């Protein structure tokens, strides 16, 4: 599968491709227009590259992807291959947020997750405004979404199993946070978006079925010991080498405290065409129906947020993926209104 390449203002702009459903769906027109509205001068990029590596700027490639960062892949004359990420869009534009992301990357690397080496975290002034910036050493390989078509069946299985192992490694890193309060808040936020869900084509009965499952989530599956979660783990943030091995995991900007199943749920939403069974094998998921129920409910919560993004950002591909997955989950008997679990289930490691 070839990389999409665009021409804009003399930069080479490349968009990483999602494996579902087709290359033309990503980046969406909304993302392309958002990124086209900003740019960073070569002089600023050269300064950041020098501060991060000590080298001099040579080649620059702009990567158009995502709702938060303006991203450049840069090579220096000394041979350094680095990524410069400037938080231009959405979210909190604070140095504290960038520092938190860098710490999450460090903790993930300590647990054996192949995250990028962070070379610089600071603020940068562009056109009179200050933005957080991070310079990272580029991870080797190519995004999973670009590699998928050239892998054979055995390589695909091995890659997915390795992703499951990486998620399990993240699950060994404790992370402070009130998971119950956060999750209850998310459920209520999604409930308040009822009209949006109905506008996406779901019926009032289907909406009620969703929330019959979600409203019991926290009480049925308490999470007293939250763990570090990537929270945006998808095909564009997982890199593979030519043999299909996982060579890198990038973009920890949304990393936070979550349940053991949360990154599995996020992966199902970000890569709905992936076979989850090899991932669960590498994760060493328990052969327990409670585990699958928790995973399905968490997936539903993530998918509803993705549905919201698809509607708000007019991202038709995102909306289609989220809607399809939610309908699949609604066919699962675990999510029906009368599928109750006796007692409380704590699925810790």
C-alpha positions as CSV (number, residue, x, y, z in Angstrom):
1,X,0.0,0.0,0.0
2,X,1.6,3.3,-1.1
3,X,1.8,6.3,1.1
4,X,-0.4,9.3,0.2
5,X,1.7,12.2,-0.9
6,X,0.4,15.8,-1.3
7,X,2.0,19.0,-2.4
8,X,1.5,22.1,-0.4
9,X,3.7,25.3,-0.1
10,X,6.7,23.4,-1.4
11,X,6.7,20.9,1.5
12,X,6.3,17.2,0.9
13,X,3.2,16.2,2.9
14,X,2.6,12.5,3.7
15,X,-0.5,11.1,5.4
16,X,-0.2,7.8,7.2
17,X,-2.8,5.3,6.0
18,X,-5.4,3.5,8.2
19,X,-6.0,-0.1,7.2
20,X,-9.7,0.5,7.3
21,X,-11.5,1.0,5.0
22,X,-9.4,2.6,2.2
23,X,-6.3,4.9,1.8
24,X,-8.4,7.7,0.5
25,X,-10.3,8.1,3.8
26,X,-7.3,9.4,5.7
27,X,-6.4,12.1,6.4
28,X,-9.9,13.4,6.2
29,X,-10.7,16.7,4.5
30,X,-11.2,18.3,7.9
31,X,-7.7,17.3,9.0
32,X,-6.1,18.4,5.7
33,X,-7.8,21.8,5.9
34,X,-6.8,22.2,9.6
35,X,-3.2,21.5,8.9
36,X,-3.1,23.6,5.8
37,X,-4.0,26.6,7.9
38,X,-0.7,26.6,9.7
39,X,3.0,26.1,9.0
40,X,6.3,26.5,10.7
41,X,9.3,28.1,9.1
42,X,12.4,26.2,8.2
43,X,14.4,28.5,10.5
44,X,12.3,27.5,13.5
45,X,12.5,23.8,12.6
46,X,16.3,24.2,12.2
47,X,16.6,25.7,15.6
48,X,14.5,22.9,17.2
49,X,16.5,20.2,15.4
50,X,19.8,21.7,16.5
51,X,18.7,22.0,20.1
52,X,17.5,18.4,20.1
53,X,20.4,16.8,18.3
54,X,23.2,19.4,18.0
55,X,23.0,18.8,14.2
56,X,22.1,21.1,11.3
57,X,18.9,20.8,9.4
58,X,19.0,18.9,6.0
59,X,15.7,17.3,4.9
60,X,12.2,18.1,6.1
61,X,9.0,16.0,5.5
62,X,5.7,17.2,6.9
63,X,3.3,14.6,8.2
64,X,-0.4,15.5,8.0
65,X,-2.2,13.4,10.6
66,X,-4.2,13.9,13.8
67,X,-6.2,16.5,15.6
68,X,-3.5,18.0,17.8
69,X,0.0,18.2,16.5
70,X,1.8,19.8,13.6
71,X,4.4,17.2,12.8
72,X,7.7,17.2,10.8
73,X,10.2,14.4,10.2
74,X,13.6,15.9,9.9
75,X,17.0,14.7,8.9
76,X,20.2,16.5,9.9
77,X,23.4,16.7,8.0
78,X,24.9,14.6,10.8
79,X,22.5,11.8,10.0
80,X,20.0,12.3,12.9
81,X,16.4,11.2,12.0
82,X,14.0,13.0,14.3
83,X,10.4,14.0,14.6
84,X,9.3,17.5,15.7
85,X,5.8,17.7,17.1
86,X,4.2,21.1,17.8
87,X,0.9,21.1,19.7
88,X,-0.9,23.5,17.5
89,X,-4.5,22.3,17.6
90,X,-7.0,21.5,20.4
91,X,-6.3,20.4,23.9
92,X,-4.2,22.2,26.5
93,X,-1.2,24.1,25.0
94,X,0.8,23.9,28.2
95,X,4.4,22.8,28.8
96,X,3.0,20.6,31.6
97,X,1.1,18.5,29.2
98,X,4.2,17.9,27.0
99,X,6.2,17.0,30.1
100,X,3.5,14.5,31.2
101,X,3.6,12.9,27.8
102,X,7.4,12.7,28.0
103,X,7.2,11.0,31.4
104,X,4.6,8.5,30.0
105,X,7.0,7.6,27.2
106,X,9.9,7.2,29.6
107,X,7.8,4.9,31.9
108,X,6.6,2.9,28.9
109,X,10.2,2.5,27.6
110,X,11.2,1.3,31.0
111,X,8.5,-1.4,30.8
112,X,9.9,-2.6,27.5
113,X,7.6,-0.7,25.1
114,X,9.5,0.6,22.1
115,X,8.5,4.2,22.5
116,X,10.6,7.0,20.9
117,X,13.6,8.6,22.7
118,X,12.6,12.1,23.8
119,X,15.4,14.7,23.0
120,X,13.7,18.0,23.8
121,X,10.6,19.2,25.5
122,X,10.0,23.0,25.6
123,X,7.8,25.9,24.3
124,X,8.3,27.5,20.9
125,X,7.0,30.9,19.7
126,X,5.5,30.9,16.3
127,X,3.8,34.0,14.9
128,X,3.7,35.5,18.4
129,X,2.0,32.5,20.0
130,X,3.6,29.9,22.3
131,X,3.1,26.2,21.7
132,X,4.5,23.1,23.4
133,X,7.0,21.3,21.3
134,X,8.7,17.9,21.5
135,X,11.6,16.6,19.6
136,X,11.9,12.8,19.4
137,X,14.2,10.4,17.7
138,X,12.2,8.7,14.9
139,X,11.3,5.1,15.6
140,X,12.4,2.6,12.9
141,X,10.0,1.0,10.4
142,X,6.7,2.1,8.9
143,X,3.2,2.5,10.3
144,X,1.3,-0.7,10.7
145,X,-1.4,0.6,8.3
146,X,1.2,0.9,5.5
147,X,2.8,-2.6,6.2
148,X,-0.4,-4.6,6.5
149,X,-0.9,-5.3,2.8
150,X,2.6,-6.7,2.3
151,X,2.6,-9.0,5.3
152,X,1.7,-12.7,5.0
153,X,-0.7,-14.4,7.3
154,X,1.9,-15.6,9.7
155,X,3.5,-12.2,9.9
156,X,0.2,-10.6,10.5
157,X,-0.6,-13.0,13.4
158,X,2.8,-12.5,14.9
159,X,2.5,-8.7,14.7
160,X,-0.9,-8.6,16.3
161,X,0.3,-11.0,19.1
162,X,3.3,-8.7,19.7
163,X,0.9,-5.7,20.0
164,X,-1.0,-7.7,22.6
165,X,2.2,-8.3,24.5
166,X,3.0,-4.5,24.4
167,X,-0.4,-3.6,25.8
168,X,0.2,-6.1,28.6
169,X,3.6,-4.5,29.3
170,X,1.8,-1.1,29.6
171,X,-0.6,-2.8,32.0
172,X,2.3,-3.5,34.4
173,X,2.9,0.2,34.9
174,X,0.8,1.7,37.7
175,X,-0.7,5.1,37.1
176,X,-2.5,7.3,39.6
177,X,-6.0,8.4,38.9
178,X,-9.6,8.1,40.0
179,X,-10.8,5.7,37.3
180,X,-14.3,5.3,38.7
181,X,-15.0,9.1,38.7
182,X,-13.5,9.6,35.3
183,X,-15.5,6.7,33.8
184,X,-18.8,7.8,35.3
185,X,-18.2,11.2,33.9
186,X,-17.5,9.8,30.4
187,X,-20.7,7.7,30.6
188,X,-22.8,10.8,31.5
189,X,-21.1,12.8,28.7
190,X,-22.0,10.2,26.2
191,X,-25.5,9.9,27.5
192,X,-25.9,13.7,27.1
193,X,-25.1,13.2,23.4
194,X,-28.2,11.2,22.8
195,X,-29.4,13.3,19.9
196,X,-26.0,13.0,18.2
197,X,-26.2,9.2,18.5
198,X,-29.7,9.1,17.1
199,X,-28.6,11.4,14.2
200,X,-25.9,8.9,13.4
201,X,-28.7,6.4,12.6
202,X,-29.3,4.5,15.9
203,X,-32.8,4.0,17.3
204,X,-33.9,5.1,20.8
205,X,-34.2,1.4,21.7
206,X,-30.6,0.8,20.6
207,X,-29.5,3.9,22.6
208,X,-31.2,2.5,25.7
209,X,-29.4,-0.9,25.1
210,X,-26.1,0.8,25.0
211,X,-26.6,2.6,28.3
212,X,-28.1,-0.4,30.0
213,X,-24.6,-1.8,29.7
214,X,-22.6,1.4,30.3
215,X,-24.5,2.4,33.5
216,X,-23.4,-0.8,35.3
217,X,-19.8,-0.7,34.1
218,X,-18.1,1.0,37.0
219,X,-19.9,-1.0,39.7
220,X,-19.5,-4.4,37.9
221,X,-15.9,-3.9,37.0
222,X,-14.1,-1.7,39.6
223,X,-10.6,-0.7,38.8
224,X,-8.9,0.2,42.1
225,X,-5.4,0.0,40.6
226,X,-5.4,1.8,37.2
227,X,-2.5,1.4,34.9
228,X,-0.7,3.4,32.2
229,X,-2.7,3.4,29.0
230,X,-1.6,4.8,25.6
231,X,-5.3,5.8,24.9
232,X,-4.8,6.3,21.1
233,X,-3.3,3.0,20.1
234,X,-4.1,2.4,16.4
235,X,-2.5,1.3,13.2
236,X,-0.9,4.8,12.5
237,X,0.8,4.8,16.0
238,X,2.3,1.3,15.8
239,X,5.4,0.8,13.6
240,X,6.6,-2.4,12.1
241,X,9.9,-3.4,10.6
242,X,10.3,-5.2,7.2
243,X,9.9,-8.6,8.9
244,X,6.7,-7.6,10.6
245,X,8.1,-7.1,14.1
246,X,6.8,-4.2,16.2
247,X,9.6,-1.6,16.0
248,X,7.9,1.4,17.7
249,X,4.9,2.9,19.4
250,X,4.4,6.7,19.0
251,X,2.1,9.5,20.1
252,X,1.6,9.2,23.8
253,X,-0.2,12.6,24.0
254,X,-3.4,11.1,25.3
255,X,-1.7,8.7,27.7
256,X,-3.3,8.4,31.1
257,X,-4.6,6.1,33.8
258,X,-7.1,3.4,32.8
259,X,-8.2,-0.2,33.1
260,X,-6.3,-3.2,31.9
261,X,-8.7,-3.6,29.0
262,X,-8.7,0.0,27.8
263,X,-5.9,0.0,25.2
264,X,-7.4,-3.3,23.8
265,X,-10.7,-1.4,23.4
266,X,-9.0,1.6,21.8
267,X,-7.2,-0.7,19.3
268,X,-10.5,-2.3,18.4
269,X,-12.0,1.1,17.6
270,X,-8.9,2.5,15.8
271,X,-8.4,-0.6,13.8
272,X,-11.8,-2.3,13.4
273,X,-10.5,-4.5,10.6
274,X,-7.9,-6.2,12.9
275,X,-8.5,-9.7,14.2
276,X,-8.6,-9.2,18.0
277,X,-7.9,-12.9,18.8
278,X,-4.1,-12.8,18.1
279,X,-3.9,-9.6,20.1
280,X,-5.6,-11.3,23.0
281,X,-3.3,-14.3,22.7
282,X,-0.2,-12.1,22.9
283,X,-1.8,-10.3,25.8
284,X,-2.5,-13.6,27.6
285,X,-6.1,-12.6,28.2
286,X,-7.9,-14.8,30.7
287,X,-10.3,-17.3,29.4
288,X,-13.1,-15.7,31.3
289,X,-16.4,-14.4,30.0
290,X,-16.2,-11.5,32.4
291,X,-13.1,-10.3,30.7
292,X,-14.8,-10.3,27.3
293,X,-17.8,-8.5,28.7
294,X,-15.6,-5.8,30.2
295,X,-13.7,-5.4,27.0
296,X,-16.9,-5.1,25.0
297,X,-18.3,-2.5,27.3
298,X,-15.1,-0.4,27.3
299,X,-15.0,-0.7,23.5
300,X,-18.6,0.6,23.4
301,X,-17.6,3.7,25.4
302,X,-14.6,4.4,23.2
303,X,-16.6,3.8,20.1
304,X,-19.3,6.3,21.2
305,X,-16.6,9.0,21.7
306,X,-15.2,8.2,18.2
307,X,-18.8,8.5,16.8
308,X,-19.0,12.0,18.4
309,X,-15.7,13.0,16.8
310,X,-16.9,11.7,13.4
311,X,-20.0,13.8,13.6
312,X,-18.4,17.0,15.0
313,X,-15.4,16.9,12.6
314,X,-17.5,15.8,9.6
315,X,-15.2,12.7,9.3
316,X,-17.3,10.3,7.4
317,X,-14.7,7.4,7.6
318,X,-14.5,7.8,11.4
319,X,-18.3,7.9,11.7
320,X,-18.7,4.8,9.5
321,X,-16.1,2.8,11.4
322,X,-17.6,3.7,14.8
323,X,-21.1,3.0,13.7
324,X,-20.3,-0.4,12.3
325,X,-18.4,-1.4,15.4
326,X,-21.2,-0.3,17.7
327,X,-23.7,-2.3,15.7
328,X,-21.5,-5.3,16.0
329,X,-21.3,-4.8,19.8
330,X,-25.1,-4.4,20.1
331,X,-25.4,-7.9,18.6
332,X,-23.3,-9.3,21.5
333,X,-25.7,-10.8,24.1
334,X,-23.4,-9.4,26.9
335,X,-24.6,-5.9,26.0
336,X,-28.4,-6.7,26.1
337,X,-30.4,-5.0,28.8
338,X,-31.1,-8.3,30.5
339,X,-27.5,-9.6,30.5
340,X,-26.6,-9.0,34.2
341,X,-23.6,-10.2,36.1
342,X,-24.0,-11.3,39.6
343,X,-21.7,-9.4,42.0
344,X,-18.6,-7.4,41.3
345,X,-15.7,-8.5,39.1
346,X,-12.2,-7.2,39.6
347,X,-10.0,-8.5,36.8
348,X,-6.6,-7.4,38.0
349,X,-3.3,-9.0,37.1
